[in-house]
């Protein structure tokens, strides 16, 4: 069984009314309805992340030193030469 944590939330009268009506309609507890709504939100956010067109470009380019071009960090071939430099 899934571990459950007790929480206390403040809701508007309209939100409480909605939960009561849905609870009666579905034959579930208000807690179960609240858990279902939160889980649906979590799954919706995850799906939105997975559907992001950004993921279509991931892996398109191999071997490019992304950090150098995006953040300006030294390229791998520059790292050795930079460590021998003396700052004055």
Gaussian input, Z-matrix of N, CA and C with variables (Angstrom, degrees):
# hf/3-21g

backbone

0 1
 N
 C     1     B1
 C     2     B2     1     A1
 N     3     B3     2     A2     1     D1
 C     4     B4     3     A3     2     D2
 C     5     B5     4     A4     3     D3
 N     6     B6     5     A5     4     D4
 C     7     B7     6     A6     5     D5
 C     8     B8     7     A7     6     D6
 N     9     B9     8     A8     7     D7
 C    10    B10     9     A9     8     D8
 C    11    B11    10    A10     9     D9
 N    12    B12    11    A11    10    D10
 C    13    B13    12    A12    11    D11
 C    14    B14    13    A13    12    D12
 N    15    B15    14    A14    13    D13
 C    16    B16    15    A15    14    D14
 C    17    B17    16    A16    15    D15
 N    18    B18    17    A17    16    D16
 C    19    B19    18    A18    17    D17
 C    20    B20    19    A19    18    D18
 N    21    B21    20    A20    19    D19
 C    22    B22    21    A21    20    D20
 C    23    B23    22    A22    21    D21
 N    24    B24    23    A23    22    D22
 C    25    B25    24    A24    23    D23
 C    26    B26    25    A25    24    D24
 N    27    B27    26    A26    25    D25
 C    28    B28    27    A27    26    D26
 C    29    B29    28    A28    27    D27
 N    30    B30    29    A29    28    D28
 C    31    B31    30    A30    29    D29
 C    32    B32    31    A31    30    D30
 N    33    B33    32    A32    31    D31
 C    34    B34    33    A33    32    D32
 C    35    B35    34    A34    33    D33
 N    36    B36    35    A35    34    D34
 C    37    B37    36    A36    35    D35
 C    38    B38    37    A37    36    D36
 N    39    B39    38    A38    37    D37
 C    40    B40    39    A39    38    D38
 C    41    B41    40    A40    39    D39
 N    42    B42    41    A41    40    D40
 C    43    B43    42    A42    41    D41
 C    44    B44    43    A43    42    D42
 N    45    B45    44    A44    43    D43
 C    46    B46    45    A45    44    D44
 C    47    B47    46    A46    45    D45
 N    48    B48    47    A47    46    D46
 C    49    B49    48    A48    47    D47
 C    50    B50    49    A49    48    D48
 N    51    B51    50    A50    49    D49
 C    52    B52    51    A51    50    D50
 C    53    B53    52    A52    51    D51
 N    54    B54    53    A53    52    D52
 C    55    B55    54    A54    53    D53
 C    56    B56    55    A55    54    D54
 N    57    B57    56    A56    55    D55
 C    58    B58    57    A57    56    D56
 C    59    B59    58    A58    57    D57
 N    60    B60    59    A59    58    D58
 C    61    B61    60    A60    59    D59
 C    62    B62    61    A61    60    D60
 N    63    B63    62    A62    61    D61
 C    64    B64    63    A63    62    D62
 C    65    B65    64    A64    63    D63
 N    66    B66    65    A65    64    D64
 C    67    B67    66    A66    65    D65
 C    68    B68    67    A67    66    D66
 N    69    B69    68    A68    67    D67
 C    70    B70    69    A69    68    D68
 C    71    B71    70    A70    69    D69
 N    72    B72    71    A71    70    D70
 C    73    B73    72    A72    71    D71
 C    74    B74    73    A73    72    D72
 N    75    B75    74    A74    73    D73
 C    76    B76    75    A75    74    D74
 C    77    B77    76    A76    75    D75
 N    78    B78    77    A77    76    D76
 C    79    B79    78    A78    77    D77
 C    80    B80    79    A79    78    D78
 N    81    B81    80    A80    79    D79
 C    82    B82    81    A81    80    D80
 C    83    B83    82    A82    81    D81
 N    84    B84    83    A83    82    D82
 C    85    B85    84    A84    83    D83
 C    86    B86    85    A85    84    D84
 N    87    B87    86    A86    85    D85
 C    88    B88    87    A87    86    D86
 C    89    B89    88    A88    87    D87
 N    90    B90    89    A89    88    D88
 C    91    B91    90    A90    89    D89
 C    92    B92    91    A91    90    D90
 N    93    B93    92    A92    91    D91
 C    94    B94    93    A93    92    D92
 C    95    B95    94    A94    93    D93
 N    96    B96    95    A95    94    D94
 C    97    B97    96    A96    95    D95
 C    98    B98    97    A97    96    D96
 N    99    B99    98    A98    97    D97
 C   100   B100    99    A99    98    D98
 C   101   B101   100   A100    99    D99
 N   102   B102   101   A101   100   D100
 C   103   B103   102   A102   101   D101
 C   104   B104   103   A103   102   D102
 N   105   B105   104   A104   103   D103
 C   106   B106   105   A105   104   D104
 C   107   B107   106   A106   105   D105
 N   108   B108   107   A107   106   D106
 C   109   B109   108   A108   107   D107
 C   110   B110   109   A109   108   D108
 N   111   B111   110   A110   109   D109
 C   112   B112   111   A111   110   D110
 C   113   B113   112   A112   111   D111
 N   114   B114   113   A113   112   D112
 C   115   B115   114   A114   113   D113
 C   116   B116   115   A115   114   D114
 N   117   B117   116   A116   115   D115
 C   118   B118   117   A117   116   D116
 C   119   B119   118   A118   117   D117
 N   120   B120   119   A119   118   D118
 C   121   B121   120   A120   119   D119
 C   122   B122   121   A121   120   D120
 N   123   B123   122   A122   121   D121
 C   124   B124   123   A123   122   D122
 C   125   B125   124   A124   123   D123
 N   126   B126   125   A125   124   D124
 C   127   B127   126   A126   125   D125
 C   128   B128   127   A127   126   D126
 N   129   B129   128   A128   127   D127
 C   130   B130   129   A129   128   D128
 C   131   B131   130   A130   129   D129
 N   132   B132   131   A131   130   D130
 C   133   B133   132   A132   131   D131
 C   134   B134   133   A133   132   D132
 N   135   B135   134   A134   133   D133
 C   136   B136   135   A135   134   D134
 C   137   B137   136   A136   135   D135
 N   138   B138   137   A137   136   D136
 C   139   B139   138   A138   137   D137
 C   140   B140   139   A139   138   D138
 N   141   B141   140   A140   139   D139
 C   142   B142   141   A141   140   D140
 C   143   B143   142   A142   141   D141
 N   144   B144   143   A143   142   D142
 C   145   B145   144   A144   143   D143
 C   146   B146   145   A145   144   D144
 N   147   B147   146   A146   145   D145
 C   148   B148   147   A147   146   D146
 C   149   B149   148   A148   147   D147
 N   150   B150   149   A149   148   D148
 C   151   B151   150   A150   149   D149
 C   152   B152   151   A151   150   D150
 N   153   B153   152   A152   151   D151
 C   154   B154   153   A153   152   D152
 C   155   B155   154   A154   153   D153
 N   156   B156   155   A155   154   D154
 C   157   B157   156   A156   155   D155
 C   158   B158   157   A157   156   D156
 N   159   B159   158   A158   157   D157
 C   160   B160   159   A159   158   D158
 C   161   B161   160   A160   159   D159
 N   162   B162   161   A161   160   D160
 C   163   B163   162   A162   161   D161
 C   164   B164   163   A163   162   D162
 N   165   B165   164   A164   163   D163
 C   166   B166   165   A165   164   D164
 C   167   B167   166   A166   165   D165
 N   168   B168   167   A167   166   D166
 C   169   B169   168   A168   167   D167
 C   170   B170   169   A169   168   D168
 N   171   B171   170   A170   169   D169
 C   172   B172   171   A171   170   D170
 C   173   B173   172   A172   171   D171
 N   174   B174   173   A173   172   D172
 C   175   B175   174   A174   173   D173
 C   176   B176   175   A175   174   D174
 N   177   B177   176   A176   175   D175
 C   178   B178   177   A177   176   D176
 C   179   B179   178   A178   177   D177
 N   180   B180   179   A179   178   D178
 C   181   B181   180   A180   179   D179
 C   182   B182   181   A181   180   D180
 N   183   B183   182   A182   181   D181
 C   184   B184   183   A183   182   D182
 C   185   B185   184   A184   183   D183
 N   186   B186   185   A185   184   D184
 C   187   B187   186   A186   185   D185
 C   188   B188   187   A187   186   D186
 N   189   B189   188   A188   187   D187
 C   190   B190   189   A189   188   D188
 C   191   B191   190   A190   189   D189
 N   192   B192   191   A191   190   D190
 C   193   B193   192   A192   191   D191
 C   194   B194   193   A193   192   D192
 N   195   B195   194   A194   193   D193
 C   196   B196   195   A195   194   D194
 C   197   B197   196   A196   195   D195
 N   198   B198   197   A197   196   D196
 C   199   B199   198   A198   197   D197
 C   200   B200   199   A199   198   D198
 N   201   B201   200   A200   199   D199
 C   202   B202   201   A201   200   D200
 C   203   B203   202   A202   201   D201
 N   204   B204   203   A203   202   D202
 C   205   B205   204   A204   203   D203
 C   206   B206   205   A205   204   D204
 N   207   B207   206   A206   205   D205
 C   208   B208   207   A207   206   D206
 C   209   B209   208   A208   207   D207
 N   210   B210   209   A209   208   D208
 C   211   B211   210   A210   209   D209
 C   212   B212   211   A211   210   D210
 N   213   B213   212   A212   211   D211
 C   214   B214   213   A213   212   D212
 C   215   B215   214   A214   213   D213
 N   216   B216   215   A215   214   D214
 C   217   B217   216   A216   215   D215
 C   218   B218   217   A217   216   D216
 N   219   B219   218   A218   217   D217
 C   220   B220   219   A219   218   D218
 C   221   B221   220   A220   219   D219
 N   222   B222   221   A221   220   D220
 C   223   B223   222   A222   221   D221
 C   224   B224   223   A223   222   D222
 N   225   B225   224   A224   223   D223
 C   226   B226   225   A225   224   D224
 C   227   B227   226   A226   225   D225
 N   228   B228   227   A227   226   D226
 C   229   B229   228   A228   227   D227
 C   230   B230   229   A229   228   D228
 N   231   B231   230   A230   229   D229
 C   232   B232   231   A231   230   D230
 C   233   B233   232   A232   231   D231
 N   234   B234   233   A233   232   D232
 C   235   B235   234   A234   233   D233
 C   236   B236   235   A235   234   D234
 N   237   B237   236   A236   235   D235
 C   238   B238   237   A237   236   D236
 C   239   B239   238   A238   237   D237
 N   240   B240   239   A239   238   D238
 C   241   B241   240   A240   239   D239
 C   242   B242   241   A241   240   D240
 N   243   B243   242   A242   241   D241
 C   244   B244   243   A243   242   D242
 C   245   B245   244   A244   243   D243
 N   246   B246   245   A245   244   D244
 C   247   B247   246   A246   245   D245
 C   248   B248   247   A247   246   D246
 N   249   B249   248   A248   247   D247
 C   250   B250   249   A249   248   D248
 C   251   B251   250   A250   249   D249
 N   252   B252   251   A251   250   D250
 C   253   B253   252   A252   251   D251
 C   254   B254   253   A253   252   D252
 N   255   B255   254   A254   253   D253
 C   256   B256   255   A255   254   D254
 C   257   B257   256   A256   255   D255
 N   258   B258   257   A257   256   D256
 C   259   B259   258   A258   257   D257
 C   260   B260   259   A259   258   D258
 N   261   B261   260   A260   259   D259
 C   262   B262   261   A261   260   D260
 C   263   B263   262   A262   261   D261

   B1=1.4466
   B2=1.5160
   B3=1.2937
   B4=1.4553
   B5=1.5255
   B6=1.3155
   B7=1.4618
   B8=1.5195
   B9=1.3080
   B10=1.4621
   B11=1.5202
   B12=1.3279
   B13=1.4611
   B14=1.5226
   B15=1.3038
   B16=1.4554
   B17=1.5319
   B18=1.3317
   B19=1.4672
   B20=1.5181
   B21=1.3083
   B22=1.4519
   B23=1.5152
   B24=1.3221
   B25=1.4540
   B26=1.5208
   B27=1.3057
   B28=1.4587
   B29=1.5201
   B30=1.3171
   B31=1.4554
   B32=1.5163
   B33=1.3045
   B34=1.4616
   B35=1.5326
   B36=1.3217
   B37=1.4723
   B38=1.5307
   B39=1.3094
   B40=1.4680
   B41=1.5203
   B42=1.3282
   B43=1.4620
   B44=1.5230
   B45=1.3197
   B46=1.4571
   B47=1.5241
   B48=1.3241
   B49=1.4546
   B50=1.5298
   B51=1.3264
   B52=1.4613
   B53=1.5334
   B54=1.3295
   B55=1.4645
   B56=1.5274
   B57=1.3355
   B58=1.4679
   B59=1.5238
   B60=1.3410
   B61=1.4662
   B62=1.5196
   B63=1.3079
   B64=1.4608
   B65=1.5270
   B66=1.3178
   B67=1.4558
   B68=1.5253
   B69=1.3177
   B70=1.4679
   B71=1.5321
   B72=1.3228
   B73=1.4659
   B74=1.5236
   B75=1.3431
   B76=1.4693
   B77=1.5251
   B78=1.3217
   B79=1.4563
   B80=1.5124
   B81=1.3225
   B82=1.4681
   B83=1.5188
   B84=1.3006
   B85=1.4680
   B86=1.5272
   B87=1.3218
   B88=1.4618
   B89=1.5243
   B90=1.3186
   B91=1.4663
   B92=1.5223
   B93=1.3284
   B94=1.4703
   B95=1.5223
   B96=1.3298
   B97=1.4687
   B98=1.5275
   B99=1.3284
   B100=1.4657
   B101=1.5303
   B102=1.3426
   B103=1.4694
   B104=1.5250
   B105=1.3381
   B106=1.4631
   B107=1.5235
   B108=1.3305
   B109=1.4667
   B110=1.5261
   B111=1.3262
   B112=1.4739
   B113=1.5208
   B114=1.3334
   B115=1.4625
   B116=1.5193
   B117=1.3351
   B118=1.4701
   B119=1.5215
   B120=1.3226
   B121=1.4671
   B122=1.5241
   B123=1.3071
   B124=1.4689
   B125=1.5269
   B126=1.3258
   B127=1.4584
   B128=1.5189
   B129=1.3326
   B130=1.4578
   B131=1.5120
   B132=1.3277
   B133=1.4637
   B134=1.5131
   B135=1.3158
   B136=1.4631
   B137=1.5209
   B138=1.3315
   B139=1.4626
   B140=1.5229
   B141=1.3265
   B142=1.4615
   B143=1.5257
   B144=1.3269
   B145=1.4638
   B146=1.5261
   B147=1.3237
   B148=1.4632
   B149=1.5237
   B150=1.3238
   B151=1.4662
   B152=1.5239
   B153=1.3281
   B154=1.4594
   B155=1.5286
   B156=1.3452
   B157=1.4681
   B158=1.5305
   B159=1.3179
   B160=1.4634
   B161=1.5134
   B162=1.3400
   B163=1.4555
   B164=1.5197
   B165=1.3283
   B166=1.4662
   B167=1.5297
   B168=1.3389
   B169=1.4617
   B170=1.5246
   B171=1.3156
   B172=1.4642
   B173=1.5208
   B174=1.3169
   B175=1.4477
   B176=1.5149
   B177=1.3452
   B178=1.4617
   B179=1.5258
   B180=1.3267
   B181=1.4536
   B182=1.5208
   B183=1.3032
   B184=1.4532
   B185=1.5199
   B186=1.2966
   B187=1.4534
   B188=1.5195
   B189=1.3002
   B190=1.4633
   B191=1.5200
   B192=1.3013
   B193=1.4615
   B194=1.5272
   B195=1.3286
   B196=1.4552
   B197=1.5217
   B198=1.3196
   B199=1.4591
   B200=1.5224
   B201=1.3167
   B202=1.4639
   B203=1.5255
   B204=1.3190
   B205=1.4569
   B206=1.5246
   B207=1.3113
   B208=1.4609
   B209=1.5197
   B210=1.3423
   B211=1.4532
   B212=1.5258
   B213=1.3220
   B214=1.4547
   B215=1.5159
   B216=1.3076
   B217=1.4629
   B218=1.5278
   B219=1.3174
   B220=1.4693
   B221=1.5333
   B222=1.3210
   B223=1.4686
   B224=1.5167
   B225=1.3224
   B226=1.4637
   B227=1.5249
   B228=1.3313
   B229=1.4632
   B230=1.5263
   B231=1.3242
   B232=1.4614
   B233=1.5209
   B234=1.3100
   B235=1.4575
   B236=1.5169
   B237=1.3156
   B238=1.4605
   B239=1.5076
   B240=1.3284
   B241=1.4632
   B242=1.5274
   B243=1.3342
   B244=1.4694
   B245=1.5247
   B246=1.3269
   B247=1.4702
   B248=1.5221
   B249=1.3218
   B250=1.4656
   B251=1.5262
   B252=1.3122
   B253=1.4509
   B254=1.5264
   B255=1.3226
   B256=1.4603
   B257=1.5040
   B258=1.3275
   B259=1.4601
   B260=1.5076
   B261=1.3145
   B262=1.4733
   B263=1.4859
   A1=109.92
   A2=116.17
   A3=122.29
   A4=109.65
   A5=116.06
   A6=120.38
   A7=108.88
   A8=116.22
   A9=121.64
   A10=109.79
   A11=116.09
   A12=122.26
   A13=108.74
   A14=115.71
   A15=120.57
   A16=108.80
   A17=116.48
   A18=122.09
   A19=108.70
   A20=114.50
   A21=120.20
   A22=107.37
   A23=116.62
   A24=120.98
   A25=109.52
   A26=115.31
   A27=121.50
   A28=107.56
   A29=116.59
   A30=122.49
   A31=110.22
   A32=115.74
   A33=120.43
   A34=107.96
   A35=117.69
   A36=119.72
   A37=111.97
   A38=117.75
   A39=120.86
   A40=110.71
   A41=117.58
   A42=121.31
   A43=111.11
   A44=116.90
   A45=120.72
   A46=110.20
   A47=116.91
   A48=121.14
   A49=110.66
   A50=115.97
   A51=120.45
   A52=110.71
   A53=116.12
   A54=120.09
   A55=111.57
   A56=116.47
   A57=119.66
   A58=111.09
   A59=116.16
   A60=119.93
   A61=111.31
   A62=116.21
   A63=119.55
   A64=111.13
   A65=116.14
   A66=121.01
   A67=110.92
   A68=115.82
   A69=119.95
   A70=110.85
   A71=116.24
   A72=120.88
   A73=111.64
   A74=116.53
   A75=121.38
   A76=112.64
   A77=117.08
   A78=119.53
   A79=112.58
   A80=116.77
   A81=123.09
   A82=109.44
   A83=115.18
   A84=119.42
   A85=109.84
   A86=115.08
   A87=119.72
   A88=109.71
   A89=117.47
   A90=121.34
   A91=110.97
   A92=116.61
   A93=120.07
   A94=110.89
   A95=116.02
   A96=119.76
   A97=109.58
   A98=117.30
   A99=120.85
   A100=110.42
   A101=117.20
   A102=120.32
   A103=110.99
   A104=116.67
   A105=120.52
   A106=111.54
   A107=116.77
   A108=120.42
   A109=111.47
   A110=116.42
   A111=119.96
   A112=109.91
   A113=117.81
   A114=120.84
   A115=111.63
   A116=116.88
   A117=120.32
   A118=110.70
   A119=117.00
   A120=121.04
   A121=110.34
   A122=117.13
   A123=121.22
   A124=110.30
   A125=116.94
   A126=120.78
   A127=111.29
   A128=117.65
   A129=121.22
   A130=111.80
   A131=116.82
   A132=120.40
   A133=110.64
   A134=117.39
   A135=120.87
   A136=110.29
   A137=116.58
   A138=120.47
   A139=110.40
   A140=117.19
   A141=120.71
   A142=110.90
   A143=116.25
   A144=120.48
   A145=109.85
   A146=116.65
   A147=120.88
   A148=111.93
   A149=117.78
   A150=121.94
   A151=112.92
   A152=117.89
   A153=121.48
   A154=109.61
   A155=117.30
   A156=120.63
   A157=113.58
   A158=116.96
   A159=120.85
   A160=111.51
   A161=116.90
   A162=120.72
   A163=112.47
   A164=118.41
   A165=120.80
   A166=111.70
   A167=117.12
   A168=119.48
   A169=113.03
   A170=116.80
   A171=119.78
   A172=109.22
   A173=115.62
   A174=121.36
   A175=114.88
   A176=117.72
   A177=120.19
   A178=111.86
   A179=116.24
   A180=120.39
   A181=108.10
   A182=116.42
   A183=120.33
   A184=109.69
   A185=115.69
   A186=120.66
   A187=115.03
   A188=118.31
   A189=120.89
   A190=108.26
   A191=115.84
   A192=120.34
   A193=108.96
   A194=114.77
   A195=122.13
   A196=112.71
   A197=117.38
   A198=119.99
   A199=111.63
   A200=116.60
   A201=120.22
   A202=110.70
   A203=116.43
   A204=120.31
   A205=113.09
   A206=117.30
   A207=120.05
   A208=111.86
   A209=116.93
   A210=121.07
   A211=114.19
   A212=117.59
   A213=120.38
   A214=114.08
   A215=118.30
   A216=120.71
   A217=108.79
   A218=117.14
   A219=119.54
   A220=111.34
   A221=115.10
   A222=119.50
   A223=108.37
   A224=115.91
   A225=120.56
   A226=111.25
   A227=117.63
   A228=119.87
   A229=111.97
   A230=118.18
   A231=122.02
   A232=111.98
   A233=118.23
   A234=121.44
   A235=111.08
   A236=118.88
   A237=121.80
   A238=112.38
   A239=116.85
   A240=119.18
   A241=111.16
   A242=117.25
   A243=119.65
   A244=110.59
   A245=116.82
   A246=118.79
   A247=111.36
   A248=117.36
   A249=119.63
   A250=111.51
   A251=116.46
   A252=119.95
   A253=110.47
   A254=116.19
   A255=121.41
   A256=107.04
   A257=115.68
   A258=120.10
   A259=108.57
   A260=116.57
   A261=121.09
   A262=109.68
   D1=146.88
   D2=-179.42
   D3=-73.21
   D4=137.10
   D5=176.59
   D6=-71.86
   D7=133.72
   D8=179.25
   D9=-113.37
   D10=145.06
   D11=178.58
   D12=-115.52
   D13=135.91
   D14=178.57
   D15=-79.71
   D16=131.15
   D17=176.59
   D18=-132.71
   D19=158.77
   D20=175.90
   D21=-120.93
   D22=128.33
   D23=180.00
   D24=-128.48
   D25=153.84
   D26=175.07
   D27=-106.31
   D28=126.95
   D29=-178.67
   D30=-122.56
   D31=156.88
   D32=175.26
   D33=-74.63
   D34=158.62
   D35=176.51
   D36=-55.87
   D37=-37.48
   D38=179.56
   D39=-64.40
   D40=-40.72
   D41=179.02
   D42=-65.51
   D43=-40.98
   D44=177.83
   D45=-64.63
   D46=-42.62
   D47=178.76
   D48=-60.17
   D49=-43.30
   D50=178.02
   D51=-58.93
   D52=-48.22
   D53=-179.24
   D54=-61.83
   D55=-41.29
   D56=178.60
   D57=-63.14
   D58=-46.76
   D59=-178.88
   D60=-62.66
   D61=-44.30
   D62=179.95
   D63=-67.28
   D64=-37.73
   D65=177.67
   D66=-60.26
   D67=-46.17
   D68=179.05
   D69=-65.57
   D70=-43.17
   D71=-178.65
   D72=-63.61
   D73=-43.80
   D74=-175.55
   D75=-87.46
   D76=-13.62
   D77=-176.70
   D78=70.91
   D79=29.10
   D80=179.98
   D81=-117.77
   D82=165.04
   D83=175.90
   D84=-76.87
   D85=159.90
   D86=175.88
   D87=-61.04
   D88=-37.77
   D89=178.37
   D90=-61.26
   D91=-43.06
   D92=179.80
   D93=-64.33
   D94=-40.56
   D95=178.28
   D96=-63.36
   D97=-44.99
   D98=179.74
   D99=-60.86
   D100=-42.38
   D101=178.51
   D102=-62.59
   D103=-42.39
   D104=178.13
   D105=-60.67
   D106=-43.12
   D107=-179.24
   D108=-65.39
   D109=-42.06
   D110=178.57
   D111=-65.72
   D112=-43.61
   D113=179.60
   D114=-62.61
   D115=-40.08
   D116=177.94
   D117=-62.45
   D118=-37.40
   D119=177.72
   D120=-66.24
   D121=-44.46
   D122=178.98
   D123=-60.29
   D124=-47.55
   D125=-179.05
   D126=-65.93
   D127=-35.72
   D128=177.71
   D129=-65.11
   D130=-40.55
   D131=177.57
   D132=-66.13
   D133=-42.39
   D134=179.28
   D135=-61.77
   D136=-42.84
   D137=179.63
   D138=-64.25
   D139=-39.12
   D140=178.54
   D141=-61.95
   D142=-39.37
   D143=177.79
   D144=-64.74
   D145=-45.86
   D146=-178.33
   D147=-66.25
   D148=-30.28
   D149=-178.89
   D150=-85.09
   D151=-3.94
   D152=-178.39
   D153=-62.03
   D154=128.41
   D155=-179.61
   D156=-59.69
   D157=-18.27
   D158=177.50
   D159=-52.72
   D160=-39.39
   D161=-175.78
   D162=-65.97
   D163=-15.93
   D164=177.85
   D165=-69.53
   D166=-25.95
   D167=-178.23
   D168=-93.77
   D169=-12.48
   D170=-179.49
   D171=-62.82
   D172=128.17
   D173=178.14
   D174=86.59
   D175=0.42
   D176=-179.09
   D177=-68.61
   D178=-30.27
   D179=-177.11
   D180=-120.20
   D181=123.97
   D182=179.90
   D183=-111.09
   D184=144.69
   D185=174.43
   D186=80.96
   D187=3.28
   D188=178.40
   D189=-85.49
   D190=139.01
   D191=-179.54
   D192=-85.09
   D193=82.56
   D194=-174.27
   D195=-56.35
   D196=-44.40
   D197=-176.78
   D198=-59.22
   D199=-37.01
   D200=179.28
   D201=-63.47
   D202=-46.18
   D203=-175.47
   D204=-79.44
   D205=-30.64
   D206=-178.91
   D207=-87.48
   D208=-45.15
   D209=-173.21
   D210=-108.51
   D211=-8.49
   D212=179.95
   D213=78.88
   D214=15.52
   D215=177.89
   D216=-72.74
   D217=157.14
   D218=-178.88
   D219=-60.94
   D220=144.47
   D221=174.06
   D222=-70.38
   D223=161.51
   D224=-177.89
   D225=-59.24
   D226=-36.62
   D227=-179.63
   D228=-74.98
   D229=-13.51
   D230=178.42
   D231=-92.55
   D232=-19.57
   D233=-173.91
   D234=-60.09
   D235=-47.14
   D236=-179.59
   D237=-62.09
   D238=-42.55
   D239=-178.16
   D240=-70.93
   D241=-28.58
   D242=-179.83
   D243=-73.74
   D244=-32.72
   D245=-177.06
   D246=-71.13
   D247=-18.85
   D248=179.65
   D249=-90.88
   D250=-9.26
   D251=178.51
   D252=-74.20
   D253=146.06
   D254=177.78
   D255=-109.95
   D256=126.48
   D257=177.75
   D258=-86.89
   D259=135.89
   D260=178.55
   D261=-120.81

